[in-house]
Amino acid sequence: MRDSRRARLILGMLLTAALVILTIDHRTGESSPLRPLRAAGAWVFGTAEQFGGGLVRPVGGFVHAILTAPSAQERIRVLKEENAKLRTELLTAKHDGARSNELKELLGLAGTGGYKVVTANVVARRGQPGFEDTVQIDAGTSDGVQPEMTVLNGDGLVGRVIHAAARTSTVVLLSDPASAAGARLEGGREIGVVHGVGEHGRLVQFRLLDSTAPLTRGGRIVSFGSQNGRPYVPGVPIGVIERVESTPGELTRIAYARPYADLTALDVVGVVVEAPKRDPRDAVLPAKEGAR
């Protein structure tokens, strides 16, 4: 009981002293004798607040990152899709530009030679019974394409049609070992036959029928032409002779030529549906390097 009374007495005295101190501090203002004590308290509590804020801010940032992570991932996904779309559009534009140039060159060659052509795209490279090197194009009988028609591109002879359906056709390439086309040396009447030799279309064999006729490296070959222009029309550039074989005692001479047309990378081609009214001879051959 005494302890309880003593405690209440002490508490009352402390409260009275606190009120007296607060009153003195308030009335004296900046000249208060308690100013240093007040400044020390502010420093202690301010430091504690800064320390607590330093601890809370990283935690709050981490929580914010967790909460916003799904949206960030979604933004990243959208950006990746947009980048992929832009890359695809760029590649498509480049491809369309290349095809446009090929078509322009094809029509230019056809116009020079007087060939009426149906343009087509190579859609597949596939084997055919009896042939090793054939391609499928997206033009057929509905476009006027028939078997045994000449196929060329903007660089030169590609091959001939061996099968035609309504919407597609199969073309055997000049590089096929079973392929044979009549050919002629530039600037003369010496004729021979071009055979495919495989080698991925890098070379074709040219067998000159006159063993006494001159045959040299750099000579150029064009198609001789067939009756009624089938399977080959005349004057289409075939290739440039790279090497000549020594054939002593033989009735023919043999050379190997590099085709003008890249038979390993075909895209836009033309099927000659109408032969020229006259043989263009060497007019379709590209200009020689020294003549440009």
Secondary structure, 3 states (H helix, E strand, C coil): CHHHHHHHHHHHHHHHHHHHHHHHHHHHHHHCCCHHHHHHHHHHHHHHHHHHHHHHHHHHHHHHHHHHHHHHHHHHHHHHHHHHHHHHHHHHHHHHHHHHHHHHHHHHHHHHHCCEEEEEEEEEEEEECCEEEEEEECCCHHHCCCCCCEEECCCCEEEEEEEECCCCEEEEECCCCCCEEEEEECCCCCEEEEEECCHHHCCEEEEECCCCCCCCCCCEEEECCCHHHCCCCCCCEEEEEEEECCCCCCCCEEEEEEECCCCCCCCEEEEEEECCCCCCCCCCCCCCHHHC
